Amino acid sequence: FLSVFERFQRAVTPQPRLRLDLPVDLGLLAQSFQCAHCHTEFNQVEDINRCAACGQYYCPEGMADESMVIPARVLNNWEWKPALVCLPCSTLITDLSPTTV
């Protein structure tokens, strides 16, 4: 059983949600030209990566090593092509994916 503190912490802590709609590109200005992961400013265009799942911009350190199928793209466009995702979205998609036994 969870303690009262653990239940309170889960209720208060924002839980990452899997987006079921396609993200809107708000541009780098909405993020103040900073990485959404480490909040460092982007200096070179080559260092900017956009997550296909959440639509935010990340430096190379904030992106996952492998591409993944995006659930929102499957639901909305029937697109099963793997795309680049950030580390938080990669973890969320992996945790929510059904596992085979």
PyMOL commands that set and color helices and strands:
alter all, ss='L'
color gray80, all
select helices_A, chain A and resi 4-12+28-31+45-47+60-62+71-77+87-96
alter helices_A, ss='H'
color red, helices_A
select strands_A, chain A and resi 49-50+57-58
alter strands_A, ss='S'
color yellow, strands_A
deselect
rebuild
show_as cartoon
